[in-house]
Amino acid sequence: MRKEFLDKMKQRLVDEKERLELELSKFTHRNQKTNEAEFATDFQEIGDKEDENASEVATYSDNLSLEEELERGLRDVESALALVEKGVYGICKYCEQLIDERRLEARPTSTSCIQCKKTLTQEV
């Protein structure tokens, strides 16, 4: 894989990691009781009235779903960055062939080539 391309993808991954962590910091905090990489959604106290309590619960529920999605993305980015550091970024984990640069441009966290992904999802 070309060094310029690899450097560009690494920067995109670093930028995405920072963006995801910033988004998570808006409504979560790092969970110190478990793993440093895990987050816990904050429960915001709006008030004591029934409609305010309902709003608190709805907001908390929405934030839990968003937290899960953002954490999943963060794990994918961190895994891709680890592959860059190991020198194996862009190599399909199934067939060990190079993943097409266009696929990595579209989805920098890809760990499989298009052919293997199609086989896995039975699109062939």
SEDO-583957 format. One record per residue: residue in one letter; z, y, x of N, C-alpha, C, O, CB in turn. Coordinates in pm, 1 decimal. Each point is the difference from the previous one (the first is absolute). Glycine has a CB too. Layout:
NODE,residu,n.z,n.y,n.x,ca.z,ca.y,ca.x,c.z,c.y,c.x,o.z,o.y,o.x,cb.z,cb.y,cb.x
NODE,a,Z,Y,X,Z,Y,X,Z,Y,X,Z,Y,X,Z,Y,X
...
END
This chain:
NODE,residu,n.z,n.y,n.x,ca.z,ca.y,ca.x,c.z,c.y,c.x,o.z,o.y,o.x,cb.z,cb.y,cb.x
NODE,m,0.0,-117.3,85.6,0.0,117.3,-85.6,0.0,124.0,90.5,67.5,4.6,102.8,56.2,-129.0,-290.8
NODE,r,-201.1,223.7,146.3,-11.0,122.9,79.3,133.4,74.2,6.9,71.3,10.0,-99.8,-312.3,7.5,33.8
NODE,k,274.2,34.4,183.8,126.7,70.0,20.4,9.7,124.0,-88.6,106.3,27.7,-55.4,-100.1,-112.3,291.0
NODE,e,-115.9,159.5,-249.9,2.3,120.8,-84.1,34.8,-36.5,-144.6,79.6,67.7,-65.1,-251.6,42.1,215.1
NODE,f,111.5,-216.8,-198.2,26.3,-43.1,-136.5,145.2,-44.9,-15.0,67.0,35.3,-97.0,-307.8,-103.9,72.1
NODE,l,288.0,-8.0,120.2,137.3,-48.4,-3.9,99.3,116.7,3.1,99.0,-0.6,-73.1,-172.3,-211.4,187.5
NODE,d,46.7,311.0,-30.4,87.4,118.3,6.4,-0.8,76.3,-132.3,104.1,46.1,-46.8,-147.3,-29.0,293.8
NODE,k,-74.2,-4.6,-306.1,-12.6,69.3,-128.6,78.1,-72.7,-109.7,69.2,63.0,-80.0,-295.5,21.9,149.8
NODE,m,214.7,-217.8,-72.8,69.1,-77.9,-101.9,151.9,4.4,22.1,76.6,7.0,-96.1,-278.8,-157.2,74.9
NODE,k,244.6,146.2,146.1,143.0,8.2,28.3,55.6,133.3,-50.8,107.9,4.2,-59.3,-136.8,-153.2,262.1
NODE,q,-45.0,257.3,-179.5,46.5,130.8,-46.8,5.7,4.8,-152.5,93.5,55.8,-57.5,-190.5,50.8,262.8
NODE,r,-3.4,-165.1,-270.3,1.6,-4.6,-146.8,122.0,-76.8,-50.3,63.6,40.1,-97.5,-315.0,-28.2,94.1
NODE,l,283.4,-121.5,70.0,115.2,-80.5,-40.2,131.0,76.1,22.5,89.3,-4.2,-84.6,-218.4,-204.6,139.7
NODE,v,140.6,277.3,56.7,119.8,80.0,27.5,14.3,110.4,-104.7,109.3,24.0,-51.3,-129.9,-73.3,298.6
NODE,d,-90.2,115.9,-278.2,2.9,105.3,-102.0,40.3,-54.6,-136.2,76.4,63.4,-72.9,-252.8,58.8,199.1
NODE,e,125.0,-239.5,-160.3,33.8,-62.2,-128.8,146.7,-40.8,-3.7,65.6,14.4,-103.2,-301.7,-96.3,80.7
NODE,k,287.9,31.4,133.1,142.1,-36.1,6.6,86.2,122.8,-25.5,95.4,-6.2,-77.5,-146.9,-179.2,240.3
NODE,e,19.2,295.8,-98.8,76.0,123.5,-18.9,-7.6,47.8,-145.1,99.9,44.9,-56.1,-144.1,16.8,295.4
NODE,r,-74.2,-71.5,-299.6,-17.0,42.1,-138.9,84.3,-86.0,-94.1,66.3,52.2,-89.6,-298.5,26.6,143.6
NODE,l,229.5,-209.3,-33.6,77.2,-91.3,-85.0,149.7,24.0,14.9,72.9,1.1,-99.1,-255.7,-170.6,118.3
NODE,e,228.6,188.6,103.4,142.2,26.0,21.2,41.9,132.4,-64.7,109.5,10.6,-55.1,-119.5,-141.1,270.2
NODE,l,-76.6,230.2,-208.2,29.8,128.7,-63.7,10.0,-16.3,-151.4,92.5,52.1,-62.4,-210.5,68.8,249.1
NODE,e,23.1,-193.1,-245.8,3.3,-23.5,-144.3,127.3,-73.6,-40.0,64.6,35.8,-98.5,-315.3,-42.1,94.1
NODE,l,286.7,-96.5,80.6,121.3,-75.8,-30.2,125.1,86.1,12.7,94.5,-16.5,-77.0,-208.9,-190.3,156.3
NODE,s,115.8,297.3,16.1,119.6,82.8,21.9,25.4,97.1,-115.2,109.7,54.8,-11.1,-149.0,-73.9,256.3
NODE,k,-59.1,40.7,-330.0,16.0,93.2,-111.6,93.0,-54.1,-108.7,59.5,78.4,-73.8,-287.9,7.4,122.2
NODE,f,242.0,-218.0,-59.7,83.0,-54.9,-107.5,77.1,-125.8,40.6,57.0,-68.2,-85.3,-220.5,162.9,-74.6
NODE,t,165.4,-125.6,290.1,74.3,-115.9,47.9,79.9,37.5,124.7,-11.6,110.1,53.8,-164.1,-265.6,-148.6
NODE,h,256.3,60.5,138.0,66.4,10.3,129.5,-6.1,-137.6,64.5,-14.6,-101.2,-68.5,169.5,289.6,-10.2
NODE,r,-143.6,-191.3,210.6,-2.4,-129.8,68.9,123.9,-78.8,-39.2,110.9,53.5,-2.6,-241.9,43.4,196.9
NODE,n,111.3,-223.6,-224.5,109.5,-87.7,-40.1,70.3,-50.5,125.6,-51.1,-88.8,68.2,-71.0,20.2,-280.9
NODE,q,237.7,124.1,243.1,74.2,-35.1,120.8,65.9,-138.2,-8.8,34.5,-58.8,102.5,5.2,301.8,-66.6
NODE,k,-22.2,-294.4,-157.3,69.4,-127.8,-16.7,-86.7,-119.3,36.3,51.5,-105.7,36.2,82.9,210.7,-214.5
NODE,t,-264.6,-88.7,168.9,-88.1,-113.9,27.7,-82.8,28.8,123.6,52.6,8.5,111.0,-61.8,-67.5,-355.4
NODE,n,-116.8,73.5,224.7,-93.4,19.9,109.4,-32.9,147.7,13.9,-15.3,70.4,-99.8,-79.6,-300.1,64.0
NODE,e,84.2,276.0,158.3,-31.0,139.8,27.0,-132.3,42.8,-63.6,-17.2,117.4,-32.9,144.8,-136.2,246.2
NODE,a,-220.6,-74.1,-231.1,-130.9,33.0,-55.1,-1.5,0.5,-152.8,-102.7,30.0,-60.7,1.4,-128.1,264.8
NODE,e,213.8,65.1,-266.2,5.7,-1.4,-145.8,52.7,132.1,-52.8,80.1,67.7,64.5,-45.4,-315.2,-61.2
NODE,f,-80.9,281.8,-120.0,40.4,124.3,-64.7,70.6,-32.3,-130.8,-19.8,-106.7,-58.1,-172.9,231.2,164.2
NODE,a,274.9,-31.5,-151.2,67.4,-13.4,-128.5,-29.3,126.6,-80.5,16.4,111.7,49.1,168.1,-260.9,49.4
NODE,t,-227.2,129.9,-220.9,-31.7,112.6,-87.2,127.1,71.2,-42.4,98.9,-62.7,-38.0,-304.3,-55.5,-42.6
NODE,d,200.8,250.0,87.7,113.4,81.4,-43.5,1.1,8.8,-151.9,-104.8,8.3,-64.0,97.7,124.6,278.5
NODE,f,127.1,-135.0,-271.0,14.7,18.4,-144.0,44.5,144.0,-21.8,110.0,38.9,39.5,-51.8,-285.8,-80.2
NODE,q,-144.9,325.3,-22.5,28.6,141.5,-19.1,77.8,23.2,-129.1,-40.3,-43.6,-107.8,-167.2,101.1,235.7
NODE,e,318.8,11.8,-114.1,82.1,36.7,-115.5,-54.9,130.4,-57.7,4.4,103.9,65.9,202.3,-219.5,31.6
NODE,i,-258.0,110.5,-219.4,-54.3,119.5,-64.8,104.3,63.7,-90.6,9.6,122.5,-7.4,-240.1,-220.8,17.5
NODE,g,306.7,17.6,-77.5,101.8,52.1,-91.1,70.7,-112.1,-72.7,-19.3,-117.6,30.9,-113.5,325.4,-58.6
NODE,d,215.6,-170.5,-70.0,80.2,-98.0,-72.3,-49.0,-28.1,-141.4,49.1,-92.0,-65.4,140.9,166.4,201.1
NODE,k,-285.0,3.0,-182.6,-49.2,-19.3,-136.7,-89.2,-123.0,-6.0,-55.1,-43.7,101.0,67.3,291.6,-144.3
NODE,e,-25.4,-303.1,-77.5,-76.3,-123.3,-18.2,-144.9,13.7,47.1,-51.6,-88.3,68.5,199.0,33.5,-261.7
NODE,d,-213.3,165.6,156.6,-139.0,16.8,41.5,-11.1,19.0,150.9,-99.6,-40.3,59.9,48.0,140.2,-283.1
NODE,e,151.4,-39.7,284.6,-0.4,16.2,145.5,21.0,-134.7,68.4,-61.9,-28.0,102.7,150.0,262.7,-127.0
NODE,n,-2.3,-316.9,-31.5,22.5,-134.1,54.3,-126.9,-84.7,-9.9,-32.7,-74.0,92.7,275.7,89.4,-157.0
NODE,a,-313.7,-4.7,-46.9,-125.5,-73.7,-17.3,-102.3,46.0,103.1,-74.5,-81.0,55.1,121.1,54.0,-301.4
NODE,s,-49.7,155.8,271.7,-91.6,54.9,99.8,34.9,-49.8,140.3,-88.9,-30.1,79.7,57.0,233.2,-223.7
NODE,e,161.0,-211.6,173.5,44.7,-51.7,129.4,-47.6,-143.2,21.1,-51.5,-35.0,106.2,251.9,184.7,-116.9
NODE,v,-182.4,-231.5,-92.5,-38.9,-140.4,9.5,-151.7,-13.8,14.4,-47.7,-80.8,79.7,248.3,17.3,-217.4
NODE,a,-275.6,141.2,61.5,-146.4,-6.0,7.5,-48.9,43.2,138.3,-88.0,-63.8,57.7,73.4,109.7,-305.2
NODE,t,71.1,61.1,299.8,-39.0,48.1,132.4,34.2,-104.1,107.1,-80.4,-27.5,89.0,115.8,266.0,-164.8
NODE,y,83.1,-294.9,66.0,42.9,-101.8,95.9,-93.3,-120.8,-3.7,-39.1,-51.8,104.6,277.0,128.8,-130.0
NODE,s,-273.0,-121.1,-93.2,-90.0,-114.5,-16.2,-136.7,28.4,61.3,-55.7,-84.1,70.5,176.9,20.3,-280.1
NODE,d,-174.8,182.4,182.6,-128.4,38.5,58.5,8.3,3.2,152.2,-90.5,-46.6,69.1,38.0,180.3,-274.6
NODE,n,161.9,-78.1,256.5,16.4,10.6,144.9,14.7,-135.7,66.6,-44.8,-18.1,113.2,150.3,239.2,-147.4
NODE,l,-43.1,-317.5,-34.5,10.3,-135.8,55.2,-138.2,-61.1,20.5,-26.7,-61.4,103.3,248.9,32.9,-216.4
NODE,s,-309.3,45.4,14.7,-136.5,-52.7,10.8,-75.4,68.5,113.6,-68.5,-65.1,78.8,67.9,15.2,-325.4
NODE,l,14.3,180.6,253.6,-67.0,75.7,105.4,54.8,-38.4,136.5,-76.5,-13.7,95.5,37.9,202.7,-255.0
NODE,e,167.6,-206.4,169.8,61.3,-41.1,127.2,-58.3,-132.6,46.9,-35.3,-15.3,117.0,246.9,136.3,-178.3
NODE,e,-221.2,-215.6,-29.2,-53.8,-132.0,34.8,-142.8,11.2,54.0,-34.5,-62.7,100.1,180.1,-41.6,-276.9
NODE,e,-226.5,183.3,110.6,-139.7,17.9,42.4,-8.8,68.3,135.9,-76.9,-42.8,86.1,8.4,56.3,-326.0
NODE,l,146.2,91.6,259.7,-1.2,72.0,127.3,54.5,-86.2,113.5,-52.9,3.6,111.1,79.8,211.4,-235.9
NODE,e,77.1,-291.7,98.4,55.1,-90.2,101.9,-101.7,-106.0,40.1,-11.7,-34.0,117.8,241.6,72.9,-209.2
NODE,r,-302.4,-90.4,-4.9,-103.5,-100.3,29.0,-105.2,60.7,92.3,-41.3,-62.0,98.0,80.3,-50.8,-321.8
NODE,g,-81.5,233.8,191.6,-97.8,68.2,84.7,53.5,26.3,139.7,-72.0,-15.2,98.7,-23.4,119.6,-302.1
NODE,l,221.3,-65.3,211.6,63.0,26.4,129.7,7.8,-127.5,83.2,-26.8,3.1,120.1,159.7,183.8,-222.7
NODE,r,-96.8,-298.7,40.6,3.9,-127.7,72.8,-137.9,-36.6,53.1,-12.5,-46.9,113.1,203.3,-28.9,-257.0
NODE,d,-294.7,96.8,62.8,-136.2,-29.9,44.3,-39.2,86.6,119.7,-59.5,-48.7,96.1,-0.5,-16.8,-330.8
NODE,v,93.4,192.8,227.7,-33.4,92.1,109.3,76.0,-39.1,126.4,-58.1,-3.4,108.5,14.8,189.0,-274.3
NODE,e,172.4,-215.0,152.8,78.6,-39.2,116.1,-51.5,-130.5,61.2,0.8,-15.6,122.1,197.5,131.4,-221.9
NODE,s,-242.5,-208.0,16.8,-58.0,-125.2,49.8,-129.2,26.4,75.9,-24.4,-58.8,105.3,127.4,-64.9,-297.2
NODE,a,-186.0,213.0,137.4,-126.1,34.3,66.9,26.7,68.6,134.1,-68.3,-27.6,98.6,-44.4,50.4,-323.1
NODE,l,211.0,65.5,228.1,35.0,65.9,126.6,51.4,-101.3,102.4,-27.9,13.1,119.2,82.7,197.5,-245.4
NODE,a,19.4,-310.7,81.2,47.6,-105.1,90.2,-118.4,-78.2,57.2,1.3,-39.3,116.7,214.2,22.0,-247.7
NODE,l,-318.0,-5.1,47.7,-120.2,-69.3,48.7,-72.9,83.7,104.1,-53.3,-53.8,97.1,31.6,-62.2,-317.8
NODE,v,19.3,246.8,200.9,-62.1,89.7,98.6,74.0,-15.0,132.8,-62.6,-14.7,105.0,-8.6,179.3,-286.9
NODE,e,203.3,-160.9,177.0,80.8,-10.9,121.9,-19.7,-134.5,70.4,2.7,-6.5,122.9,164.6,160.4,-226.6
NODE,k,-187.0,-260.7,26.7,-21.7,-133.0,57.6,-142.3,-17.9,52.0,-29.7,-95.5,71.8,202.4,6.4,-227.3
NODE,g,-261.3,183.7,117.8,-139.2,-9.7,43.6,-85.2,-91.4,-85.6,-106.9,-43.0,43.3,187.1,87.3,182.6
NODE,v,-34.5,-75.0,-347.8,-76.0,-89.7,-87.2,-40.0,66.3,-130.8,-41.3,-68.5,-93.7,161.9,-122.2,195.5
NODE,y,-109.1,323.1,-109.8,-41.0,71.0,-121.9,-150.1,-17.8,-19.8,-78.2,8.5,94.8,265.3,161.2,-67.0
NODE,g,-225.7,-194.4,-152.1,-142.0,-13.9,-32.8,-53.6,-140.4,16.9,-121.0,-21.7,-6.8,94.8,254.4,73.9
NODE,i,114.9,-328.3,-45.2,-41.2,-140.0,11.4,50.6,-72.8,-124.1,118.2,7.0,-33.7,-113.5,-0.8,290.2
NODE,c,-94.4,-75.1,-322.9,34.2,-72.3,-122.6,105.1,-106.8,28.8,-14.7,-79.0,93.3,-216.2,121.7,-184.3
NODE,k,336.2,-44.6,10.8,107.4,-96.7,22.2,-38.3,-142.2,-40.2,72.9,-94.6,30.1,88.1,279.1,-66.0
NODE,y,-274.2,-200.2,-31.5,-42.6,-133.1,-43.1,-107.6,-59.3,91.0,13.3,-113.0,47.0,42.8,178.4,-280.4
NODE,c,-162.2,10.8,257.9,-110.5,-54.0,80.3,-1.7,53.7,142.8,-79.3,-45.2,82.6,-50.9,22.9,-292.1
NODE,e,217.0,118.0,238.5,16.3,60.2,132.1,-125.9,70.9,50.1,-19.1,16.3,120.5,185.3,-193.0,-71.8
NODE,q,-251.6,218.5,-141.9,-117.0,80.9,34.4,35.3,146.8,-20.3,96.8,32.3,-68.8,-256.8,-219.2,3.0
NODE,l,80.9,275.7,126.0,23.1,143.0,-18.8,-25.7,39.0,-145.2,-96.5,-44.7,-62.0,32.6,88.2,301.7
NODE,i,152.0,40.4,-291.9,-18.3,55.5,-134.4,-96.1,117.9,13.8,14.3,82.1,90.6,220.1,-155.5,-169.7
NODE,d,-329.8,81.0,-9.0,-98.5,108.0,4.1,69.0,136.2,-3.9,92.5,21.0,-78.5,-260.4,-170.2,-34.8
NODE,e,123.3,240.3,196.9,59.8,133.5,6.6,-5.9,72.3,-134.1,90.0,77.1,-33.0,-154.1,-66.2,273.2
NODE,r,-41.1,-35.4,-317.2,-10.5,65.6,-130.8,112.1,-45.2,-92.6,50.2,79.2,-79.7,-298.8,-63.5,108.0
NODE,r,288.0,-141.7,-18.6,112.2,-50.1,-81.2,129.7,66.8,44.3,80.9,40.6,-83.4,-198.3,-262.4,50.6
NODE,l,137.3,233.1,162.9,121.3,63.5,50.8,2.9,148.9,-33.2,106.9,56.3,-23.4,-98.7,-225.4,207.6
NODE,e,-124.4,232.5,-186.3,-6.9,141.0,-41.5,45.9,13.9,-144.7,73.9,92.3,-34.3,-264.1,-50.6,195.3
NODE,a,146.2,-133.3,-244.0,33.5,4.4,-143.0,145.0,-40.0,-24.6,66.4,56.2,-87.0,-304.8,-108.1,32.2
NODE,r,287.0,-44.8,131.3,138.1,-49.9,-17.9,57.9,-32.3,137.4,-10.1,-113.6,46.3,-43.9,18.4,-277.4
NODE,p,114.3,194.1,296.3,48.6,-17.5,137.5,102.7,-110.9,18.6,20.0,-46.0,112.4,-63.6,283.9,-83.8
NODE,t,108.5,-281.7,-134.5,100.9,-105.1,12.3,-56.5,-140.5,-22.0,76.1,-96.5,-7.2,91.7,262.2,-69.2
NODE,s,-298.4,-178.0,65.8,-62.2,-131.3,-22.5,33.0,-95.4,114.2,-1.6,37.4,117.2,-184.4,72.1,-246.1
NODE,t,215.7,-232.5,91.9,27.4,-102.3,100.9,-99.4,-115.0,-9.2,10.5,-97.8,74.0,231.4,159.9,-80.1
NODE,s,-338.7,-50.3,-85.1,-100.5,-105.1,-13.6,-138.1,62.0,-15.5,-15.2,111.4,-50.1,185.4,-264.9,-54.7
NODE,c,-269.0,79.3,148.7,-138.2,45.5,-16.4,-40.2,-17.5,-147.0,69.6,-65.9,-77.3,-126.7,4.3,319.3
NODE,i,-53.1,120.0,-277.7,-44.1,-5.2,-139.1,-28.3,-143.7,-43.3,35.8,-39.5,-110.9,-132.6,269.8,134.6
NODE,q,32.7,-308.9,63.4,-34.0,-137.7,-37.2,124.9,-83.4,-27.4,4.8,-74.1,-98.1,-212.7,91.8,235.8
NODE,c,308.0,-6.1,-52.4,124.9,-75.4,-22.0,71.9,49.1,-124.6,56.1,-79.7,-75.2,-34.8,42.7,322.2
NODE,k,-22.7,167.5,-269.1,65.6,55.3,-118.9,-68.5,-52.3,-126.6,66.9,-35.6,-97.0,-1.1,243.5,226.6
NODE,k,-197.9,-212.2,-128.2,-72.9,-53.6,-114.8,33.2,-146.3,-22.6,16.5,-43.5,-114.0,-199.9,206.6,156.3
NODE,t,193.1,-238.7,65.0,34.4,-142.1,-11.1,140.5,-15.6,-58.4,22.7,-83.9,-87.1,-172.3,29.8,284.1
NODE,l,242.8,134.7,-148.9,138.1,-6.8,-49.3,10.6,35.0,-147.8,78.4,-60.1,-73.4,-0.4,118.1,301.7
NODE,t,-157.0,39.1,-271.4,5.4,42.7,-140.1,-104.2,-73.1,-84.2,-20.2,32.2,-117.0,103.2,192.6,190.6
NODE,q,-148.0,-322.2,-13.7,-98.5,-85.1,-67.0,-115.6,77.6,-60.2,-45.8,-29.3,-110.4,228.0,-128.1,63.3
NODE,e,-229.2,257.8,122.4,-113.9,79.1,-44.9,-131.7,-54.3,52.5,-105.5,57.0,-28.0,253.6,140.8,18.4
NODE,v,-144.2,-307.3,85.5,-121.3,-53.5,60.0,-68.1,-95.0,-94.8,-104.7,-55.7,33.0,203.5,81.0,193.0
END
